[in-house]
Amino acid sequence: MSAIENARMRGWRVHALSEDGAMVLDDLPVPEPGPGECVVRVEAAGANFLDTLMIRGRYQVKPPLPFTPGIELAGTVVARGEGCRFQEGDRICALVDQGAYADYAKVGSVGAELVPPDFPLTEAVALPVVYPTAYVALHDRAGLKAGETVLVHAGAGGVGSAAIQLARHAGARVIATAGGADKGALCLELGAHEVIDYAAEPLTERVRALTSGRGVDVVVDPVGGTVALESLRCLAWGGRLVIIGFAGGTVTELPANRLLLKNAAALGVYWGEYRRHHPEKVAHIYSELFELRRAGAIRPLVRDVFPLTEAPAALKALGERRTVGKVVLVP
């Protein structure tokens, strides 16, 4: 009999999809690992904008009800199934389909990685989603080269803060957008060369002024909607618009003629599906990111930490853009 058999835990549950994003903190059985799986005591769970969409039924993935939200976690392995590559006591971070907003979660073998002893789990929880998303956007999709100019939207957010650091390390010139002086200063601290306050400055005019009228080579856009449309005007000839999400609330519809006239490309990023379509790349990207962290080239920005019991408040703050960097839930 395993240590977790018949054990109970706290876990947030969505019993019905609704616009108010209602969740209930339930008493649940601790999951049992299947072959190749492990159960992790969750010591940090990442809150992401997609969680706010999923619990409202507005995300492309719609888990069967009821479900426990949360797709990224970091913690300690407490039980393992047959063939699992991790051992009890290992510290790991992982990307999961759901279930991170709980005391324990079941984790598969693809999308999980050992966390070095000197890496705090509250920072390691940023590795499964925001950093790989930014890495794939810049390198796997946009093919970023040293010397190119990158425009990063929402630079003080989770993906934005990761993209600034990764683009800077790759030798690119980084222009970030942010709302307000405080978030702008944070973008500069992260490594951006210039910052545009989208609440006070016209985006296209500022980009043209900063690039001597040429435009930028790559746009990293987690916002969507009108921001993506305006980003097309900011592209240089042969530029690449990388679409990561629609945090602004509106799905982007792009006029193809603008892509044609600039010989430009619009590229999508769906990191979560790499586990199924490119599992070999997942391990490689994690390895690259851990090496960059060891070298000091990246450092997850974690300033907004909430107890697990306040998960609804964390998601509300995230949705209202009152947070910076990675939003983390702890026991």
C-alpha positions as a Markdown table, in Angstrom:
| # | Residue | x | y | z |
|---|---|---|---|---|
| 1 | Met | 0.0 | 0.0 | 0.0 |
| 2 | Ser | 1.5 | 3.3 | -1.1 |
| 3 | Ala | 1.8 | 6.3 | 1.2 |
| 4 | Ile | -0.9 | 8.2 | -0.7 |
| 5 | Glu | -3.4 | 5.4 | -1.1 |
| 6 | Asn | -6.8 | 6.6 | 0.3 |
| 7 | Ala | -5.2 | 10.0 | 1.2 |
| 8 | Arg | -7.1 | 13.2 | 0.8 |
| 9 | Met | -6.1 | 16.7 | -0.4 |
| 10 | Arg | -7.4 | 20.2 | -1.2 |
| 11 | Gly | -8.1 | 21.0 | -4.8 |
| 12 | Trp | -9.9 | 23.8 | -6.7 |
| 13 | Arg | -12.7 | 22.4 | -8.9 |
| 14 | Val | -14.7 | 23.9 | -11.7 |
| 15 | His | -18.1 | 22.3 | -11.6 |
| 16 | Ala | -19.7 | 24.6 | -14.3 |
| 17 | Leu | -18.3 | 26.9 | -16.9 |
| 18 | Ser | -19.3 | 30.5 | -16.2 |
| 19 | Glu | -18.2 | 34.0 | -17.0 |
| 20 | Asp | -17.6 | 34.8 | -13.3 |
| 21 | Gly | -15.0 | 31.9 | -13.3 |
| 22 | Ala | -16.4 | 30.3 | -10.2 |
| 23 | Met | -14.3 | 27.6 | -8.5 |
| 24 | Val | -14.8 | 25.6 | -5.3 |
| 25 | Leu | -12.1 | 24.4 | -3.0 |
| 26 | Asp | -13.0 | 20.7 | -2.6 |
| 27 | Asp | -11.8 | 17.8 | -0.5 |
| 28 | Leu | -10.5 | 15.3 | -3.1 |
| 29 | Pro | -8.7 | 12.0 | -3.2 |
| 30 | Val | -5.0 | 12.2 | -3.9 |
| 31 | Pro | -4.4 | 10.8 | -7.5 |
| 32 | Glu | -2.7 | 7.5 | -8.0 |
| 33 | Pro | 0.1 | 7.3 | -10.6 |
| 34 | Gly | -0.3 | 5.1 | -13.7 |
| 35 | Pro | 2.6 | 3.5 | -15.7 |
| 36 | Gly | 5.3 | 6.1 | -16.4 |
| 37 | Glu | 3.6 | 8.6 | -14.2 |
| 38 | Cys | 4.3 | 10.1 | -10.8 |
| 39 | Val | 2.4 | 12.0 | -8.2 |
| 40 | Val | 3.9 | 15.3 | -7.1 |
| 41 | Arg | 3.4 | 17.3 | -3.9 |
| 42 | Val | 2.7 | 20.7 | -5.4 |
| 43 | Glu | 4.9 | 23.3 | -3.8 |
| 44 | Ala | 4.3 | 26.0 | -6.5 |
| 45 | Ala | 1.7 | 26.2 | -9.2 |
| 46 | Gly | 1.7 | 28.7 | -12.0 |
| 47 | Ala | -1.3 | 30.9 | -12.7 |
| 48 | Asn | -1.7 | 31.7 | -16.4 |
| 49 | Phe | -4.1 | 33.8 | -18.4 |
| 50 | Leu | -5.2 | 30.6 | -20.2 |
| 51 | Asp | -6.5 | 29.3 | -16.8 |
| 52 | Thr | -9.0 | 32.3 | -16.7 |
| 53 | Leu | -10.2 | 31.3 | -20.2 |
| 54 | Met | -10.4 | 27.6 | -19.5 |
| 55 | Ile | -12.6 | 28.0 | -16.4 |
| 56 | Arg | -15.0 | 30.2 | -18.5 |
| 57 | Gly | -15.1 | 27.7 | -21.4 |
| 58 | Arg | -13.4 | 30.2 | -23.7 |
| 59 | Tyr | -10.1 | 28.2 | -24.2 |
| 60 | Gln | -9.5 | 25.9 | -27.2 |
| 61 | Val | -9.1 | 23.0 | -24.7 |
| 62 | Lys | -12.3 | 22.2 | -22.7 |
| 63 | Pro | -11.7 | 19.5 | -20.1 |
| 64 | Pro | -14.7 | 17.4 | -19.0 |
| 65 | Leu | -16.5 | 18.8 | -15.9 |
| 66 | Pro | -15.6 | 18.9 | -13.1 |
| 67 | Phe | -11.9 | 19.6 | -13.4 |
| 68 | Thr | -9.0 | 21.1 | -11.4 |
| 69 | Pro | -7.4 | 24.0 | -13.3 |
| 70 | Gly | -3.6 | 24.7 | -13.5 |
| 71 | Ile | -1.2 | 23.5 | -16.2 |
| 72 | Glu | 2.2 | 24.1 | -14.6 |
| 73 | Leu | 3.7 | 23.1 | -11.3 |
| 74 | Ala | 6.9 | 22.4 | -9.3 |
| 75 | Gly | 7.2 | 20.1 | -6.4 |
| 76 | Thr | 8.5 | 16.9 | -4.9 |
| 77 | Val | 7.7 | 13.4 | -6.2 |
| 78 | Val | 5.9 | 11.4 | -3.5 |
| 79 | Ala | 4.8 | 8.3 | -5.5 |
| 80 | Arg | 5.7 | 6.7 | -8.9 |
| 81 | Gly | 4.2 | 4.3 | -11.3 |
| 82 | Glu | 6.0 | 1.5 | -13.0 |
| 83 | Gly | 8.5 | 2.8 | -15.5 |
| 84 | Cys | 8.5 | 6.3 | -14.2 |
| 85 | Arg | 11.9 | 8.0 | -14.9 |
| 86 | Phe | 11.7 | 10.0 | -11.6 |
| 87 | Gln | 12.3 | 8.8 | -8.1 |
| 88 | Glu | 10.5 | 9.6 | -4.9 |
| 89 | Gly | 12.1 | 12.7 | -3.4 |
| 90 | Asp | 13.0 | 14.2 | -6.8 |
| 91 | Arg | 12.3 | 17.9 | -7.2 |
| 92 | Ile | 10.7 | 18.4 | -10.6 |
| 93 | Cys | 8.7 | 21.0 | -12.6 |
| 94 | Ala | 6.1 | 20.0 | -15.1 |
| 95 | Leu | 3.6 | 21.0 | -17.7 |
| 96 | Val | 0.3 | 19.1 | -17.2 |
| 97 | Asp | -3.1 | 19.1 | -19.0 |
| 98 | Gln | -4.8 | 20.2 | -15.7 |
| 99 | Gly | -4.7 | 19.6 | -12.0 |
| 100 | Ala | -2.0 | 21.9 | -10.7 |
| 101 | Tyr | -4.3 | 24.0 | -8.4 |
| 102 | Ala | -4.2 | 21.3 | -5.7 |
| 103 | Asp | -2.0 | 19.9 | -3.0 |
| 104 | Tyr | -1.0 | 16.9 | -5.2 |
| 105 | Ala | -1.0 | 16.4 | -8.9 |
| 106 | Lys | -0.3 | 13.5 | -11.4 |
| 107 | Val | 2.5 | 14.1 | -13.8 |
| 108 | Gly | 3.4 | 12.3 | -17.1 |
| 109 | Ser | 7.0 | 11.8 | -18.3 |
| 110 | Val | 6.9 | 14.2 | -21.3 |
| 111 | Gly | 7.0 | 17.9 | -20.2 |
| 112 | Ala | 8.6 | 17.2 | -16.8 |
| 113 | Glu | 12.2 | 17.8 | -15.8 |
| 114 | Leu | 14.4 | 17.6 | -12.7 |
| 115 | Val | 15.0 | 20.9 | -10.9 |
| 116 | Pro | 18.5 | 21.7 | -9.8 |
| 117 | Pro | 19.0 | 21.9 | -6.0 |
| 118 | Asp | 19.9 | 25.6 | -6.1 |
| 119 | Phe | 16.7 | 26.6 | -8.1 |
| 120 | Pro | 13.8 | 27.7 | -5.9 |
| 121 | Leu | 10.6 | 25.9 | -6.8 |
| 122 | Thr | 8.7 | 29.2 | -6.9 |
| 123 | Glu | 11.0 | 30.2 | -9.8 |
| 124 | Ala | 11.2 | 26.8 | -11.4 |
| 125 | Val | 7.5 | 26.8 | -11.9 |
| 126 | Ala | 8.0 | 29.5 | -14.6 |
| 127 | Leu | 10.0 | 27.0 | -16.7 |
| 128 | Pro | 7.2 | 24.7 | -17.9 |
| 129 | Val | 5.1 | 27.4 | -19.8 |
| 130 | Val | 6.2 | 31.0 | -20.1 |
| 131 | Tyr | 9.9 | 30.4 | -20.9 |
| 132 | Pro | 9.4 | 27.6 | -23.4 |
| 133 | Thr | 6.6 | 29.6 | -25.0 |
| 134 | Ala | 8.9 | 32.6 | -25.5 |
| 135 | Tyr | 11.8 | 30.3 | -26.6 |
| 136 | Val | 9.7 | 28.6 | -29.2 |
| 137 | Ala | 8.3 | 32.0 | -30.4 |
| 138 | Leu | 11.8 | 33.5 | -30.9 |
| 139 | His | 13.8 | 30.5 | -32.0 |
| 140 | Asp | 11.7 | 27.7 | -33.3 |
| 141 | Arg | 9.1 | 29.8 | -35.1 |
| 142 | Ala | 10.6 | 33.3 | -35.8 |
| 143 | Gly | 14.2 | 32.0 | -36.3 |
| 144 | Leu | 15.6 | 35.1 | -34.5 |
| 145 | Lys | 19.1 | 36.2 | -35.5 |
| 146 | Ala | 21.6 | 38.3 | -33.6 |
| 147 | Gly | 21.3 | 41.9 | -34.6 |
| 148 | Glu | 17.6 | 41.8 | -35.4 |
| 149 | Thr | 15.1 | 44.0 | -33.6 |
| 150 | Val | 12.3 | 42.4 | -31.6 |
| 151 | Leu | 9.1 | 44.1 | -30.3 |
| 152 | Val | 7.8 | 42.3 | -27.2 |
| 153 | His | 4.2 | 43.2 | -26.2 |
| 154 | Ala | 3.2 | 43.1 | -22.5 |
| 155 | Gly | 6.9 | 43.0 | -21.5 |
| 156 | Ala | 6.2 | 43.0 | -17.8 |
| 157 | Gly | 4.0 | 39.9 | -18.0 |
| 158 | Gly | 5.0 | 36.3 | -17.8 |
| 159 | Val | 5.7 | 35.5 | -21.4 |
| 160 | Gly | 6.8 | 39.0 | -22.1 |
| 161 | Ser | 9.4 | 39.1 | -19.3 |
| 162 | Ala | 10.8 | 35.8 | -20.5 |
| 163 | Ala | 10.9 | 37.0 | -24.1 |
| 164 | Ile | 12.9 | 40.1 | -23.2 |
| 165 | Gln | 15.6 | 38.1 | -21.5 |
| 166 | Leu | 15.8 | 35.4 | -24.2 |
| 167 | Ala | 15.9 | 37.9 | -27.0 |
| 168 | Arg | 18.5 | 40.0 | -25.3 |
| 169 | His | 20.6 | 36.9 | -24.7 |
| 170 | Ala | 20.3 | 36.0 | -28.4 |
| 171 | Gly | 21.9 | 39.3 | -29.4 |
| 172 | Ala | 18.7 | 41.1 | -30.5 |
| 173 | Arg | 17.7 | 44.7 | -29.9 |
| 174 | Val | 14.6 | 44.6 | -27.7 |
| 175 | Ile | 11.8 | 47.1 | -27.7 |
| 176 | Ala | 9.1 | 46.3 | -25.1 |
| 177 | Thr | 5.6 | 47.7 | -24.6 |
| 178 | Ala | 4.2 | 48.1 | -21.1 |
| 179 | Gly | 1.4 | 50.0 | -19.4 |
| 180 | Gly | 2.7 | 52.7 | -17.1 |
| 181 | Ala | 6.1 | 53.9 | -15.8 |
| 182 | Asp | 6.6 | 51.2 | -13.2 |
| 183 | Lys | 6.1 | 48.3 | -15.7 |
| 184 | Gly | 8.3 | 50.2 | -18.2 |
| 185 | Ala | 11.1 | 50.5 | -15.7 |
| 186 | Leu | 10.8 | 46.8 | -15.0 |
| 187 | Cys | 11.2 | 46.0 | -18.7 |
| 188 | Leu | 14.4 | 48.0 | -18.8 |
| 189 | Glu | 15.6 | 46.1 | -15.7 |
| 190 | Leu | 14.9 | 42.8 | -17.5 |
| 191 | Gly | 17.0 | 43.9 | -20.5 |
| 192 | Ala | 14.9 | 45.8 | -22.9 |
| 193 | His | 16.7 | 48.5 | -24.8 |
| 194 | Glu | 13.7 | 50.8 | -25.2 |
| 195 | Val | 10.2 | 50.8 | -23.8 |
| 196 | Ile | 6.9 | 52.1 | -25.2 |
| 197 | Asp | 4.1 | 53.0 | -22.8 |
| 198 | Tyr | 1.1 | 51.7 | -24.8 |
| 199 | Ala | -1.3 | 53.7 | -22.6 |
| 200 | Ala | 0.4 | 57.1 | -23.5 |
| 201 | Glu | 2.3 | 56.7 | -26.7 |
| 202 | Pro | 1.2 | 55.8 | -30.3 |
| 203 | Leu | 2.8 | 52.4 | -31.0 |
| 204 | Thr | 3.5 | 52.6 | -34.8 |
| 205 | Glu | 4.9 | 56.1 | -34.7 |
| 206 | Arg | 7.2 | 55.3 | -31.7 |
| 207 | Val | 8.4 | 52.1 | -33.4 |
| 208 | Arg | 9.2 | 53.9 | -36.6 |
| 209 | Ala | 11.0 | 56.6 | -34.7 |
| 210 | Leu | 13.1 | 54.1 | -32.8 |
| 211 | Thr | 14.0 | 52.1 | -36.0 |
| 212 | Ser | 14.6 | 55.0 | -38.3 |
| 213 | Gly | 11.5 | 54.1 | -40.2 |
| 214 | Arg | 12.5 | 50.5 | -40.9 |
| 215 | Gly | 10.3 | 48.6 | -38.5 |
| 216 | Val | 11.0 | 45.5 | -36.4 |
| 217 | Asp | 12.0 | 42.1 | -37.6 |
| 218 | Val | 10.0 | 40.1 | -35.0 |
| 219 | Val | 6.9 | 40.9 | -32.9 |
| 220 | Val | 6.1 | 38.7 | -29.9 |
| 221 | Asp | 2.4 | 39.2 | -29.3 |
| 222 | Pro | 0.5 | 37.6 | -26.4 |
| 223 | Val | -2.2 | 40.3 | -26.5 |
| 224 | Gly | -3.9 | 39.9 | -29.9 |
| 225 | Gly | -6.8 | 41.9 | -31.2 |
| 226 | Thr | -6.1 | 45.5 | -32.3 |
| 227 | Val | -2.5 | 45.2 | -30.9 |
| 228 | Ala | -1.7 | 42.5 | -33.5 |
| 229 | Leu | -3.2 | 44.6 | -36.3 |
| 230 | Glu | -1.1 | 47.5 | -35.3 |
| 231 | Ser | 1.9 | 45.3 | -35.0 |
| 232 | Leu | 1.7 | 44.5 | -38.7 |
| 233 | Arg | 2.3 | 48.1 | -39.4 |
| 234 | Cys | 5.4 | 47.9 | -37.2 |
| 235 | Leu | 7.0 | 45.1 | -39.2 |
| 236 | Ala | 10.0 | 45.6 | -41.4 |
| 237 | Trp | 10.1 | 43.9 | -44.9 |
| 238 | Gly | 10.3 | 40.2 | -44.3 |
| 239 | Gly | 9.2 | 40.6 | -40.7 |
| 240 | Arg | 7.6 | 37.9 | -38.5 |
| 241 | Leu | 4.5 | 38.4 | -36.3 |
| 242 | Val | 4.4 | 35.6 | -33.7 |
| 243 | Ile | 1.0 | 35.1 | -32.2 |
| 244 | Ile | 1.1 | 33.6 | -28.7 |
| 245 | Gly | -2.4 | 34.4 | -27.3 |
| 246 | Phe | -5.2 | 36.8 | -26.9 |
| 247 | Ala | -4.9 | 38.3 | -23.5 |
| 248 | Gly | -6.7 | 41.4 | -24.7 |
| 249 | Gly | -9.8 | 39.4 | -25.1 |
| 250 | Thr | -10.2 | 39.5 | -28.9 |
| 251 | Val | -9.1 | 36.8 | -31.3 |
| 252 | Thr | -6.9 | 38.4 | -34.0 |
| 253 | Glu | -8.2 | 38.5 | -37.6 |
| 254 | Leu | -5.3 | 39.5 | -39.9 |
| 255 | Pro | -5.7 | 41.2 | -43.3 |
| 256 | Ala | -3.6 | 39.0 | -45.6 |
| 257 | Asn | -2.8 | 41.9 | -48.0 |
| 258 | Arg | -0.6 | 43.5 | -45.3 |
| 259 | Leu | 1.4 | 40.3 | -45.0 |
| 260 | Leu | 1.8 | 40.2 | -48.8 |
| 261 | Leu | 2.9 | 43.8 | -49.1 |
| 262 | Lys | 5.6 | 43.4 | -46.5 |
| 263 | Asn | 6.6 | 39.8 | -47.5 |
| 264 | Ala | 5.8 | 39.1 | -43.9 |
| 265 | Ala | 4.8 | 36.0 | -42.0 |
| 266 | Ala | 2.2 | 35.4 | -39.2 |
| 267 | Leu | 3.2 | 32.5 | -37.0 |
| 268 | Gly | 1.3 | 30.7 | -34.2 |
| 269 | Val | 2.8 | 29.2 | -31.1 |
| 270 | Tyr | 1.0 | 26.4 | -29.2 |
| 271 | Trp | 3.7 | 25.2 | -26.7 |
| 272 | Gly | 1.4 | 22.8 | -25.0 |
| 273 | Glu | 1.0 | 20.6 | -28.1 |
| 274 | Tyr | 4.8 | 20.2 | -28.4 |
| 275 | Arg | 4.6 | 17.3 | -25.9 |
| 276 | Arg | 2.5 | 15.4 | -28.4 |
| 277 | His | 4.0 | 16.5 | -31.7 |
| 278 | His | 7.6 | 17.2 | -30.8 |
| 279 | Pro | 8.5 | 15.5 | -27.5 |
| 280 | Glu | 12.2 | 15.4 | -28.4 |
| 281 | Lys | 12.1 | 19.2 | -28.7 |
| 282 | Val | 10.6 | 19.6 | -25.2 |
| 283 | Ala | 13.5 | 17.9 | -23.5 |
| 284 | His | 16.0 | 19.9 | -25.6 |
| 285 | Ile | 14.3 | 23.2 | -24.8 |
| 286 | Tyr | 14.1 | 22.5 | -21.1 |
| 287 | Ser | 17.9 | 21.6 | -21.2 |
| 288 | Glu | 18.7 | 24.9 | -22.9 |
| 289 | Leu | 16.6 | 26.9 | -20.4 |
| 290 | Phe | 18.2 | 25.3 | -17.4 |
| 291 | Glu | 21.6 | 26.0 | -18.8 |
| 292 | Leu | 20.7 | 29.6 | -19.5 |
| 293 | Arg | 19.5 | 29.9 | -15.9 |
| 294 | Arg | 22.7 | 28.4 | -14.6 |
| 295 | Ala | 24.7 | 30.9 | -16.7 |
| 296 | Gly | 22.6 | 33.8 | -15.3 |
| 297 | Ala | 21.2 | 34.7 | -18.7 |
| 298 | Ile | 17.6 | 34.3 | -17.5 |
| 299 | Arg | 16.0 | 34.8 | -14.1 |
| 300 | Pro | 12.2 | 34.2 | -13.7 |
| 301 | Leu | 10.4 | 37.3 | -12.5 |
| 302 | Val | 8.3 | 36.2 | -9.5 |
| 303 | Arg | 6.8 | 39.0 | -7.4 |
| 304 | Asp | 3.1 | 38.0 | -7.1 |
| 305 | Val | 2.8 | 35.0 | -4.8 |
| 306 | Phe | -0.6 | 33.9 | -3.5 |
| 307 | Pro | -1.6 | 31.0 | -1.1 |
| 308 | Leu | -3.5 | 28.2 | -2.9 |
| 309 | Thr | -6.6 | 29.2 | -1.0 |
| 310 | Glu | -6.6 | 32.6 | -2.8 |
| 311 | Ala | -6.4 | 31.2 | -6.3 |
| 312 | Pro | -9.5 | 33.1 | -7.4 |
| 313 | Ala | -8.0 | 36.4 | -6.2 |
| 314 | Ala | -4.8 | 35.5 | -8.1 |
| 315 | Leu | -6.6 | 34.9 | -11.4 |
| 316 | Lys | -8.7 | 38.1 | -10.9 |
| 317 | Ala | -5.5 | 40.1 | -10.4 |
| 318 | Leu | -3.9 | 38.5 | -13.4 |
| 319 | Gly | -6.9 | 39.2 | -15.6 |
| 320 | Glu | -7.0 | 42.8 | -14.5 |
| 321 | Arg | -3.3 | 43.3 | -15.3 |
| 322 | Arg | -2.4 | 44.1 | -11.7 |
| 323 | Thr | 0.5 | 41.6 | -11.7 |
| 324 | Val | 3.9 | 41.4 | -13.1 |
| 325 | Gly | 6.0 | 38.4 | -14.2 |
| 326 | Lys | 5.0 | 35.0 | -13.2 |
| 327 | Val | 2.0 | 34.6 | -10.8 |
| 328 | Val | 2.6 | 31.7 | -8.4 |
| 329 | Leu | 0.3 | 29.8 | -6.0 |
| 330 | Val | 1.9 | 28.1 | -2.9 |
| 331 | Pro | 0.4 | 25.8 | -0.3 |
